[in-house]
């Protein structure tokens, strides 16, 4: 039996879709034409669906997947409301700080779902997309997947704690290398760094990820959820304070002239020249 869950999301504005089938909540990024690029609205919808999943006893595990050739190519710089304003530089930075705290709250609601999350990743998994995948409990990728945190190349800090989660999984050195350079890594490299639990051929991704999610869903819910909470309590010690620092770093850099230069250079197809202001 398949049950499609409705929300207050207008028709045509869907960034994600939730279907419930055989004990699984299948959460799908559904803007393939935009390579599932992320926006403020994507974050709002993620929070809505996380709230629905949390209290649905029929959902024993979550399968996070995406339509099209990319999991998520990062921020949608064309999305309405993308720029936070303010009457002064200080007020604009403050508004960005509060906006990033709001994003972190929505992401935390998702990452801390009682039900385990299995991510199925294909193609580009960049920026916010990479950070979203890192919030899953188990990550399975197709062999064509490409991962990166390119924010520093655009003049901004990593926004949602992806660098912290890489440090937790792979160590501080790898987190710094990936976040400070913005370089891309392929799926086998990500698996070697323990950022992935399995790499499979593209044609086997959907079947493999669903099988893992179903295997989890078949186990005792109270035991499964207790295991997840216990491991996260150990692994995420200190995460809340670190994320607040991330929000402040994001606010400062997103309101900087360097970020304006970085995004402008990317749009123009030229190399950015940063001045540290």
Backbone torsions as a table, in degrees:
resi	resn	phi	psi	omega
1	UNK	NA	135.7	178.5
2	UNK	-116.7	131.9	179.0
3	UNK	-126.9	118.5	178.0
4	UNK	-90.0	124.8	-174.8
5	UNK	-89.4	127.3	178.1
6	UNK	-90.7	158.3	175.4
7	UNK	-141.4	-171.6	177.9
8	UNK	-89.9	34.6	179.9
9	UNK	-91.0	122.3	-178.4
10	UNK	-62.6	148.5	176.0
11	UNK	-58.2	135.3	179.9
12	UNK	89.1	-9.1	-179.5
13	UNK	-107.8	11.6	-176.3
14	UNK	-68.3	127.3	170.7
15	UNK	-102.0	-29.6	177.9
16	UNK	-135.9	158.6	177.9
17	UNK	-136.3	139.6	178.9
18	UNK	-117.3	124.7	173.4
19	UNK	-122.4	144.4	178.6
20	UNK	-114.7	124.7	-176.6
21	UNK	-149.1	120.9	173.4
22	UNK	52.6	46.1	177.2
23	UNK	83.2	-0.1	-179.9
24	UNK	-109.7	138.1	167.4
25	UNK	-96.3	110.0	-176.8
26	UNK	-96.5	106.2	-176.7
27	UNK	-102.0	116.0	-171.0
28	UNK	-116.9	127.6	168.9
29	UNK	-74.8	122.2	-165.8
30	UNK	-126.6	42.2	172.6
31	UNK	-124.9	63.8	-173.6
32	UNK	-61.6	-29.7	179.3
33	UNK	-64.8	-27.6	177.9
34	UNK	-97.8	13.0	-174.8
35	UNK	55.2	31.8	178.5
36	UNK	55.3	34.6	179.0
37	UNK	-57.2	145.0	-171.5
38	UNK	-92.7	149.5	-179.7
39	UNK	-147.6	175.1	174.8
40	UNK	-57.7	-40.0	-179.9
41	UNK	-65.6	-35.9	175.7
42	UNK	-60.1	-42.3	179.7
43	UNK	-64.2	-42.5	178.8
44	UNK	-60.4	-45.5	-179.0
45	UNK	-67.2	-35.8	176.4
46	UNK	-59.5	-42.8	178.5
47	UNK	-63.9	-40.7	178.3
48	UNK	-60.4	-47.3	-178.2
49	UNK	-69.0	-35.9	177.8
50	UNK	-61.7	-40.5	177.8
51	UNK	-63.9	-38.3	178.4
52	UNK	-66.9	-44.4	-177.6
53	UNK	-64.3	-41.4	-173.9
54	UNK	-53.9	-39.5	-174.1
55	UNK	-105.4	13.8	179.1
56	UNK	-99.6	103.6	-177.1
57	UNK	-67.2	-16.2	178.7
58	UNK	-77.4	-14.0	178.9
59	UNK	-96.9	113.7	-178.2
60	UNK	-103.8	-15.8	175.2
61	UNK	-156.2	156.8	-178.6
62	UNK	-115.3	132.5	172.5
63	UNK	-107.5	113.0	179.2
64	UNK	-96.3	120.0	-175.4
65	UNK	-141.8	177.9	-179.9
66	UNK	-144.3	148.1	174.9
67	UNK	-84.8	150.4	173.3
68	UNK	90.3	-165.0	-172.4
69	UNK	-90.2	-2.0	179.1
70	UNK	-132.5	145.7	172.2
71	UNK	-71.9	-58.3	175.2
72	UNK	-165.9	122.3	-175.1
73	UNK	-88.0	10.6	177.3
74	UNK	108.6	-157.5	-175.4
75	UNK	-70.4	138.8	172.2
76	UNK	-87.1	99.0	-175.0
77	UNK	-74.5	-7.5	177.6
78	UNK	-95.1	-2.8	-174.3
79	UNK	-67.9	139.3	176.6
80	UNK	-59.1	143.7	177.6
81	UNK	77.4	13.7	-176.1
82	UNK	-69.4	-27.9	-177.6
83	UNK	-100.3	126.7	175.9
84	UNK	-88.1	134.0	-176.6
85	UNK	-108.4	173.9	177.6
86	UNK	-172.9	159.4	-178.1
87	UNK	-76.2	-15.2	178.3
88	UNK	-147.9	169.3	177.6
89	UNK	-60.6	-39.3	-179.1
90	UNK	-66.9	-42.2	-179.6
91	UNK	-68.0	-37.6	178.3
92	UNK	-64.1	-41.6	177.5
93	UNK	-63.3	-41.5	178.3
94	UNK	-61.7	-42.7	-179.3
95	UNK	-65.2	-38.2	175.7
96	UNK	-64.7	-39.7	179.2
97	UNK	-59.8	-46.1	179.6
98	UNK	-67.2	-36.4	177.5
99	UNK	-63.7	-41.3	179.7
100	UNK	-69.8	-34.4	174.7
101	UNK	-62.7	-39.2	176.8
102	UNK	-62.6	-43.5	176.8
103	UNK	-59.6	-46.0	180.0
104	UNK	-60.9	-37.3	178.5
105	UNK	-63.9	-43.0	179.1
106	UNK	-66.4	-42.5	179.6
107	UNK	-66.2	-39.3	179.1
108	UNK	-64.2	-39.8	176.9
109	UNK	-58.2	-40.1	178.9
110	UNK	-70.7	-50.6	-176.8
111	UNK	-63.0	-30.8	-176.8
112	UNK	-96.0	16.9	173.2
113	UNK	-53.5	142.2	176.9
114	UNK	-64.0	-30.6	179.2
115	UNK	-79.6	134.9	176.1
116	UNK	-62.6	148.2	-177.9
117	UNK	-115.1	127.8	174.7
118	UNK	-111.4	122.2	179.5
119	UNK	-98.9	135.2	174.0
120	UNK	-112.4	114.6	-169.4
121	UNK	-117.7	130.5	173.3
122	UNK	-133.4	155.3	174.6
123	UNK	61.3	-145.6	-177.4
124	UNK	-68.3	131.5	175.3
125	UNK	-136.5	85.7	-166.8
126	UNK	-123.2	148.8	174.3
127	UNK	54.5	-123.5	179.9
128	UNK	-57.7	-32.6	177.7
129	UNK	-62.3	-43.7	177.3
130	UNK	-64.3	-42.2	-179.9
131	UNK	-64.4	-38.0	177.3
132	UNK	-64.2	-46.5	179.6
133	UNK	-60.3	-37.1	-179.2
134	UNK	-67.8	-16.0	176.6
135	UNK	-80.1	-12.5	177.6
136	UNK	-72.6	156.1	179.2
137	UNK	-80.4	-32.8	177.9
138	UNK	-133.8	133.8	-178.1
139	UNK	-122.6	124.1	177.9
140	UNK	-121.2	132.5	-175.2
141	UNK	-127.2	149.4	169.9
142	UNK	-74.0	157.5	-176.6
143	UNK	-72.7	-2.7	175.0
144	UNK	-98.4	3.0	-175.9
145	UNK	-69.7	144.4	179.0
146	UNK	-131.5	131.7	-174.1
147	UNK	-120.8	143.4	175.1
148	UNK	-166.1	152.9	166.8
149	UNK	-114.7	89.3	-172.1
150	UNK	-86.6	8.6	-170.2
151	UNK	-56.8	-42.2	-176.7
152	UNK	-60.8	-29.0	178.4
153	UNK	-71.5	-16.8	179.0
154	UNK	-102.1	0.3	177.4
155	UNK	88.8	16.4	-179.6
156	UNK	-128.0	161.3	176.4
157	UNK	-80.9	162.1	173.7
158	UNK	-64.4	130.0	-165.6
159	UNK	-85.0	-41.1	-163.5
160	UNK	-118.3	20.1	173.7
161	UNK	89.2	11.4	178.7
162	UNK	-60.8	-37.3	178.7
163	UNK	-65.7	-35.1	177.7
164	UNK	-66.6	-40.5	-179.5
165	UNK	-69.8	-32.9	174.2
166	UNK	-66.2	-40.5	177.7
167	UNK	-60.8	-38.9	178.4
168	UNK	-65.0	-42.5	-174.2
169	UNK	-85.4	-42.4	-170.4
170	UNK	-112.2	-14.5	-177.9
171	UNK	108.7	155.4	-175.0
172	UNK	-63.1	-36.3	-178.5
173	UNK	-61.6	-45.4	178.9
174	UNK	-68.7	-37.1	177.9
175	UNK	-60.5	-43.9	-179.8
176	UNK	-67.6	-42.1	-179.4
177	UNK	-60.8	-48.2	-177.1
178	UNK	-69.2	-42.5	-176.8
179	UNK	-76.1	-33.9	-177.7
180	UNK	-79.2	-29.1	178.9
181	UNK	-94.8	-29.3	-174.5
182	UNK	74.3	10.9	-175.6
183	UNK	-69.1	154.4	179.3
184	UNK	-92.4	146.9	176.0
185	UNK	-128.6	146.6	179.2
186	UNK	-85.3	174.4	-175.2
187	UNK	-61.9	-45.1	178.7
188	UNK	-59.4	-37.4	177.9
189	UNK	-67.3	-43.6	178.1
190	UNK	-61.0	-36.6	177.4
191	UNK	-67.1	-41.1	179.6
192	UNK	-63.1	-31.8	179.2
193	UNK	-82.6	2.2	179.3
194	UNK	70.4	22.3	174.7
195	UNK	-86.4	-14.3	176.2
196	UNK	-127.3	150.3	176.1
197	UNK	-96.9	-20.3	-179.2
198	UNK	-160.6	143.8	173.4
199	UNK	-122.1	132.0	-177.3
200	UNK	-134.8	161.7	173.5
201	UNK	-58.5	151.5	-176.5
202	UNK	-51.7	-44.5	-176.6
203	UNK	-67.7	-13.4	-178.9
204	UNK	-105.0	-2.0	-173.6
205	UNK	-61.6	-52.0	-175.4
206	UNK	-60.0	-46.1	-178.4
207	UNK	-64.5	-44.5	-176.7
208	UNK	-66.5	-47.4	-178.6
209	UNK	-64.2	-40.8	179.3
210	UNK	-65.4	-38.4	179.6
211	UNK	-63.6	-40.7	178.6
212	UNK	-65.4	-44.9	178.9
213	UNK	-61.7	-40.9	179.4
214	UNK	-66.8	-35.8	177.7
215	UNK	-62.5	-41.1	176.8
216	UNK	-66.5	-45.0	-176.6
217	UNK	-63.1	-25.1	-178.5
218	UNK	-76.8	-13.7	-178.9
219	UNK	-86.1	170.1	-175.5
220	UNK	-64.6	121.2	-174.7
221	UNK	-57.5	-43.9	-178.1
222	UNK	-64.0	-38.9	179.0
223	UNK	-68.2	-45.0	-178.9
224	UNK	-61.0	-46.9	-177.6
225	UNK	-68.2	-35.6	176.7
226	UNK	-65.0	-40.2	177.3
227	UNK	-62.1	-46.0	179.7
228	UNK	-59.9	-47.2	-179.0
229	UNK	-62.2	-41.6	-178.8
230	UNK	-65.0	-45.6	179.5
231	UNK	-64.8	-42.9	-179.6
232	UNK	-64.9	-37.3	179.3
233	UNK	-60.3	-36.4	178.3
234	UNK	-76.9	-49.4	-172.5
235	UNK	-70.2	-31.2	-173.8
236	UNK	-99.3	13.8	178.6
237	UNK	-55.9	126.4	-179.8
238	UNK	86.9	-2.2	-176.0
239	UNK	-65.3	-39.9	-175.8
240	UNK	-60.0	-47.3	179.3
241	UNK	-65.3	-38.2	179.5
242	UNK	-66.3	-36.9	179.4
243	UNK	-67.4	-32.3	176.1
244	UNK	-64.1	-39.0	176.1
245	UNK	-65.4	-38.6	176.6
246	UNK	-59.5	-44.0	-179.9
247	UNK	-60.6	-41.8	178.8
248	UNK	-67.7	-41.9	177.7
249	UNK	-61.5	-40.6	178.5
250	UNK	-63.6	-42.9	-179.3
251	UNK	-61.6	-43.6	-179.2
252	UNK	-65.1	-45.6	-175.6
253	UNK	-76.4	-34.3	179.4
254	UNK	-67.4	-21.9	178.1
255	UNK	-99.6	7.5	-177.5
256	UNK	-84.8	160.9	173.3
257	UNK	-69.9	-28.6	177.4
258	UNK	-60.6	-39.9	-179.9
259	UNK	-66.9	-37.6	176.7
260	UNK	-61.6	-41.4	177.6
261	UNK	-65.9	-42.3	-177.4
262	UNK	-62.9	-48.6	179.8
263	UNK	-68.9	-37.3	177.7
264	UNK	-63.6	-41.5	179.9
265	UNK	-65.5	-40.0	178.8
266	UNK	-63.4	-43.5	179.4
267	UNK	-64.7	-30.9	-179.0
268	UNK	-90.4	-5.9	179.5
269	UNK	71.0	32.4	178.2
270	UNK	-123.6	170.7	177.5
271	UNK	-79.2	137.9	179.1
272	UNK	-78.0	148.3	174.9
273	UNK	-119.5	106.2	-176.1
274	UNK	-94.8	140.8	-178.6
275	UNK	-117.1	2.6	177.8
276	UNK	70.9	39.5	179.1
277	UNK	-146.0	NA	NA
